Structures are given as structure tokens and as C-alpha cells.
Amino acid sequence: MDKIAGIVEKAPRPVTTCTDCRTPGHSLAQVGRQCSRFFIYASSGRKWCNGSIQAAIGEKDWGECPNCAATGYKDSKRCDQCEGAGWIFIRDQRNWP
């Protein structure tokens, strides 16, 4: 996404998501592979995600983040709701606005 002269463009719509952590992605070549995201916990240290990458190209798979209007930024900082992706995976959510 480009930030030019104070204008923030919408982030590109993702085409993949992790089956476990729902991390968005932009490469269909990753479909079927293990997710590469890891989490750091104070009690147990670093833990790799157990999910795998799946295609998410359906019209109703993604919704623009209502907090940042699909830009990934809110008040010049990375959006907390979508973790900077600009999009939220909604395929499994029936009550999306």
C-alpha cells in the first residue's frame, strides 16, 4: 500500500488464508503448504502455527476492515483489528456488517 502526500490507498485483497490463525496472504502458490507464522508466549516461548494455507478467492471470503477502511492503517499506525492487512477473513462469519 502506498502512502503518498497523506493519501493511503486500500491494501490489495488477499487470496489465501491460514486454516488456523487466519493470516492473510497474496500468493496462490502457497496453497497446501504449512503456515509459517509463529507466536511468542510468555509462558511457553515460541510456537509455530499448526494451520495450512488455503485459497480464499471467493467474493464473500474477505471484508474490508471497518476500522481502517481496508488501508491497514488507523491514525498513522498499523491497524490493530486487521493487523495491518486491511482485510478480515469473513467466510465463516455469518453476521458480518
TIRO-513001 format. One record per atom (N, C-alpha, C, O, CB): residue in one letter; x, y negated, z negated. Coordinates in pm, whole numbers, padded with zeros to 5 digits, always signed. Atoms other than C-alpha are relative to their C-alpha. Last residue first. Glycine has a CB too. Example, Ala and Ser with C-alpha at 12.3 -4.5 7.8 and 13.67 -1.06 7.14 Angstrom:
<lumfis>
S-00082+00119+00006;S+01367+00106-00714;S-00077-00109-00073;S-00026-00220-00090;S+00041-00046+00142;A+00089+00119+00000;A+01230+00450-00780;A+00090-00120+00000;A+00194-00118-00066;A-00099-00003-00125;
</lumfis>
This chain:
<lumfis>
P+00083+00119-00035;P-02191+00593-00875;P-00017-00023+00147;P-00083-00118+00188;P+00060-00124-00060;W-00089+00109-00038;W-02061+00952-00912;W-00085-00118+00044;W-00184-00100+00114;W+00099+00043+00114;N+00057+00131+00038;N-02314+01169-01093;N+00094-00114+00030;N+00102-00209-00048;N-00034-00002-00146;R+00132+00024-00062;R-02246+01504-00922;R-00054-00140-00025;R-00134-00190+00054;R-00099+00101-00051;Q+00076+00091+00085;Q-01875+01525-00992;Q-00130-00036+00067;Q-00131-00100+00173;Q+00081-00127-00031;D+00067-00074+00107;D-01704+01831-00844;D-00088-00087-00089;D-00148-00035-00183;D+00101+00070-00083;R+00073-00114-00057;R-01609+01670-00511;R-00083+00071-00107;R-00196+00112-00081;R+00098+00099+00065;I+00137-00007+00053;I-01519+01345-00690;I-00079+00121+00051;I-00198+00131+00023;I-00074-00126+00035;F+00059-00122-00057;F-01141+01316-00655;F-00137+00022-00064;F-00147+00038-00186;F+00092+00125-00023;I+00031-00101+00101;I-01063+00957-00750;I-00069+00118+00068;I-00163+00101+00145;I-00091-00060-00113;W+00111-00091-00028;W-00894+00710-00517;W-00017+00100-00113;W+00079+00135-00182;W+00022+00073+00135;G+00105+00076-00066;G-00666+00407-00558;G-00126+00081+00025;G-00232+00025+00055;G+00050-00055+00129;A+00033-00060-00130;A-00374+00637-00631;A-00102-00082+00078;A-00103-00081+00201;A-00053+00141-00020;G-00066+00066-00111;G-00225+00420-00906;G-00033+00054+00138;G+00016+00002+00238;G+00144+00006-00018;E-00146-00018+00011;E-00313+00650-01195;E+00074-00055+00122;E+00175+00000+00165;E+00032+00148-00017;C-00036-00088-00113;C-00681+00646-01087;C+00150+00031+00002;C+00198+00096+00094;C-00041-00065+00133;Q+00109-00093-00029;Q-00819+00504-01415;Q+00037+00100+00109;Q+00007+00219+00097;Q-00126-00077+00040;D+00001-00113+00093;D-00494+00349-01539;D-00106+00104+00036;D-00087+00223+00010;D-00023-00050-00141;C+00133-00030+00054;C-00446+00121-01238;C+00006+00125-00088;C+00058+00229-00046;C-00103+00019+00113;R+00054-00126-00052;R-00080+00025-01189;R-00132+00030-00070;R-00141+00019-00192;R+00102+00118-00021;K-00060-00120+00060;K-00033-00336-01294;K-00063+00123+00063;K-00173+00116+00119;K-00018+00001-00155;S-00142-00011-00036;S-00093-00668-01114;S+00073+00117-00064;S+00196+00121-00064;S+00070-00127-00037;D-00071+00109+00068;D-00431-00717-01288;D+00152+00013+00016;D+00227-00001-00080;D-00036-00001-00150;K+00099+00078+00075;K-00553-00377-01165;K+00078-00103-00079;K+00163-00068-00161;K-00089+00091-00095;Y-00045+00103+00093;Y-00356-00197-00895;Y-00117-00070-00068;Y-00221-00094-00007;Y+00087-00102+00073;G-00099-00061+00089;G-00413+00131-00709;G+00053-00097-00103;G+00130-00059-00192;G+00115+00053+00081;T-00132+00059-00026;T-00585-00059-00425;T+00110+00069-00082;T+00226+00066-00042;T-00003-00148-00032;A-00083-00085-00088;A-00900+00155-00405;A+00136-00059+00033;A+00198-00018+00131;A-00074+00026+00127;A+00051+00014-00137;A-01127-00115-00559;A+00091+00068+00102;A+00112+00016+00212;A-00015-00148+00037;C-00098+00076-00079;C-00914-00123-00878;C-00042-00019+00145;C+00036-00072+00225;C+00134+00070-00004;N-00078+00090+00084;N-01158-00011-01149;N+00094-00089+00081;N+00118-00204+00044;N+00080+00080-00101;P+00077+00121+00027;P-01419+00139-00919;P+00077-00103-00083;P+00039-00220-00087;P-00128+00037-00072;C-00006+00027+00143;C-01165+00385-00776;C-00076-00129-00028;C-00044-00233+00030;C+00148-00010-00050;E-00089+00111+00032;E-01280+00459-00424;E-00005-00026-00150;E-00112-00026-00210;E-00041-00128+00080;G+00070+00125+00022;G-01444+00798-00411;G+00102-00109-00030;G+00203-00084-00096;G-00103+00013-00115;W-00067+00111+00066;W-01298+01114-00265;W-00092-00120-00015;W-00174-00148+00072;W+00124-00040+00076;D-00105-00046+00091;D-01431+01458-00170;D+00060-00113-00083;D+00101-00090-00197;D+00110+00069+00078;K+00041+00022+00139;K-01763+01339-00022;K+00105+00050-00101;K+00073+00066-00219;K-00131+00070-00026;E+00050+00137+00016;E-01642+01292+00337;E-00034-00032-00146;E-00019-00145-00190;E-00123-00022+00088;G+00143+00021-00016;G-01447+01617+00317;G-00042-00144-00028;G+00022-00212-00109;G-00077+00093-00089;I+00022+00090-00113;I-01071+01611+00361;I-00148-00028+00026;I-00184-00098+00121;I+00062+00058+00124;A+00112+00081+00048;A-00966+01762+00031;A-00029-00107+00105;A-00005-00225+00084;A+00032-00065-00139;A+00044+00107-00090;A-00727+02043+00118;A-00121-00070-00060;A-00205-00008-00125;A-00035+00056+00141;Q+00110-00036-00089;Q-00595+02241-00177;Q-00034-00120+00089;Q-00011-00235+00052;Q-00126+00045-00082;I+00050+00108-00084;I-00264+02223-00364;I-00109+00053+00094;I-00092+00156+00160;I+00116-00064+00082;S-00054-00005-00135;S-00208+02474-00641;S-00068-00109+00083;S-00174-00159+00047;S-00020+00141+00064;G+00088+00004-00116;G-00255+02446-01015;G+00073+00017+00133;G+00196+00023+00139;G-00074-00129+00002;N+00025-00136-00048;N-00042+02561-01309;N-00084+00004+00128;N-00110+00113+00180;N-00069+00080-00107;C+00140-00025-00031;C+00105+02216-01379;C-00014+00142+00056;C+00074+00188+00130;C-00056-00107+00100;W+00040+00010-00140;W+00456+02229-01520;W-00148+00028+00015;W-00205+00108-00059;W+00082+00096+00088;K+00080-00112-00048;K+00511+02169-01890;K-00041-00027+00144;K-00094-00133+00177;K-00125+00022-00091;R+00042+00010-00140;R+00778+01951-02050;R-00075+00125+00042;R-00033+00237+00013;R+00121-00023+00091;G-00096+00038-00103;G+00803+01933-02430;G-00062-00005+00139;G-00180-00038+00154;G+00115+00097+00001;S-00051-00116-00074;S+00577+02131-02662;S+00098-00033+00112;S+00145+00056+00182;S-00115+00076+00058;S-00010-00123+00078;S+00479+01891-02941;S+00068+00115+00075;S+00139+00195+00015;S-00136+00044-00043;A-00086+00019+00117;A+00548+01551-02785;A+00022+00131-00073;A+00131+00154-00126;A-00061-00103-00094;Y+00076+00000+00125;Y+00404+01660-02451;Y+00097-00013-00117;Y+00205+00046-00117;Y-00085+00129-00013;I-00087-00001+00117;I+00556+01577-02114;I-00087-00015-00124;I-00160-00112-00140;I+00107-00114+00009;F+00047+00084+00109;F+00357+01672-01806;F+00097+00011-00116;F+00158+00116-00136;F-00144+00040-00044;F-00024-00051+00135;F+00477+01812-01477;F-00043-00104-00102;F-00049-00223-00073;F+00148+00037-00019;R+00011+00097+00109;R+00354+01770-01123;R+00034+00066-00134;R+00000+00182-00157;R-00142-00062-00005;S-00134+00032+00052;S+00487+02001-00851;S-00003-00101-00115;S+00101-00149-00158;S+00087-00054+00112;C-00011+00142+00034;C+00159+02172-00768;C+00136-00026-00062;C+00187+00057-00138;C-00114-00044-00096;Q+00020+00033+00141;Q+00209+02520-00625;Q+00018-00150-00020;Q+00102-00213+00044;Q+00099+00079-00090;R-00121-00002+00083;R+00173+02555-00249;R-00034-00035-00145;R-00140-00091-00174;R+00105-00099+00055;G-00034-00137+00037;G-00148+02651-00068;G+00125+00009-00088;G+00151+00115-00146;G+00020+00081+00123;V+00113-00084+00037;V-00186+02316+00108;V+00046+00143-00026;V+00117+00202+00056;V-00108-00003+00110;Q-00019-00050+00137;Q+00146+02124+00113;Q-00112+00095-00045;Q-00101+00157-00151;Q+00007-00117-00096;A-00101-00106-00005;A+00148+02081+00494;A+00022+00062-00139;A+00078+00171-00149;A+00132-00055+00055;L+00071-00129-00014;L-00179+01887+00452;L+00099+00117+00009;L+00059+00232-00009;L-00090-00003+00124;S-00059-00090-00099;S+00033+01597+00326;S-00074+00134+00002;S-00069+00210-00094;S+00149+00022-00030;H+00019+00051-00136;H-00117+01292+00153;H+00058+00090+00107;H+00073+00046+00221;H+00060-00135+00012;G-00117-00009-00087;G-00167+01399-00207;G-00034-00040+00142;G-00151-00057+00177;G+00056+00141-00001;P+00022+00016-00143;P-00400+01344-00501;P+00129+00011+00079;P+00238-00013+00026;P-00066-00133+00028;T-00091+00097-00059;T-00332+01490-00847;T-00027-00009+00150;T-00031+00093+00218;T+00147+00039-00027;R+00070+00089-00093;R-00642+01681-00960;R+00088-00112+00056;R+00037-00214+00103;R-00118-00062-00069;C-00015+00136+00054;C-00461+01842-01259;C-00065-00108+00087;C-00073-00223+00046;C+00146-00032-00017;D-00001+00009+00146;D-00582+02196-01192;D+00003-00144-00049;D-00089-00188-00119;D+00120+00076-00056;T+00116-00071+00054;T-00683+02257-00829;T-00009-00011-00152;T-00113+00017-00210;T+00004+00146+00040;C-00039-00118+00077;C-00435+01992-00713;C-00126+00063-00060;C-00217-00008-00103;C+00103-00036-00112;T+00008+00017+00145;T-00566+01755-00447;T+00045+00130-00066;T+00037+00237-00006;T-00144-00039-00045;T-00017-00120+00082;T-00515+01704-00074;T-00019-00035-00146;T-00014-00152-00185;T+00140+00064+00022;V+00053-00114-00076;V-00615+01456+00199;V+00017+00132-00075;V-00030+00236-00028;V+00069+00009+00135;P-00074-00127+00009;P-00574+01130+00008;P-00066+00109+00083;P-00184+00100+00118;P+00009+00045-00147;R+00084-00105+00058;R-00733+00805+00138;R+00079+00132-00004;R+00133+00173+00098;R-00132+00017+00081;P+00052-00099-00095;P-00464+00545+00206;P-00079+00110-00073;P-00044+00151-00184;P+00115+00063+00081;A-00092-00113-00013;A-00441+00274-00061;A-00057+00098+00102;A-00178+00106+00117;A+00024+00070-00139;K+00046-00127+00054;K-00652-00035-00001;K+00106+00108+00023;K+00173+00109+00127;K-00134+00042+00064;E+00080-00083-00088;E-00458-00350+00071;E-00044+00127-00070;E+00015+00168-00170;E+00078+00034+00127;V-00028-00141+00020;V-00341-00596-00193;V-00094+00082+00087;V-00216+00072+00075;V-00014+00040-00150;I+00106-00084-00052;I-00324-00961-00095;I+00041+00147-00017;I+00150+00187+00024;I-00031-00032+00150;G+00108-00016+00098;G-00108-01182-00316;G-00115+00087+00047;G-00209+00110-00029;G-00054-00132-00037;A+00059+00129+00035;A+00110-01303-00029;A-00120+00015-00092;A-00221-00054-00074;A-00040-00074+00126;I-00055+00112-00075;I+00174-00948+00088;I-00078-00126-00036;I-00200-00132-00024;I-00007+00028+00153;K+00035+00119+00077;K+00127-00649-00143;K+00067-00119+00070;K+00184-00147+00047;K+00045+00011-00152;D-00081+00120-00014;D+00126-00347+00082;D-00055-00113-00085;D-00176-00135-00092;D+00007-00042+00147;M+00083+00116+00000;M+00000+00000+00000;M+00087-00122+00000;M+00194-00122-00061;M-00095+00000-00118;
</lumfis>
